[in-house]
Amino acid sequence: MPRAYFEPESLDALAEVFAEAKRRLSPADLNDPTILDLIASRILSLAADGLSPEEIIQAIAEREGGANGATHEATTSTIQ
């Protein structure tokens, strides 16, 4: 993502995506700057790849719990 450029309106939308991602975190993760940096980097990377804010939120939701909304634990136990 070197030298990615975003319009001010895009930055506002990405700030909303970041806020949505933070709402999905546990309280402990909210206090971990490394996790917040990783999330912000991933959001910017997806935006630089051309994904819309809605697509980024969907990607976060799918990674978080699968496309069907299952929790990570349920998905993991199904695989094992």
Summary of the structure (lengths in Angstrom):
residues: 80
radius of gyration: 13.9
end to end distance: 35.8
largest distance: 45.3
contacts: 174
relative contact order: 0.13
helix: 71%
strand: 0%
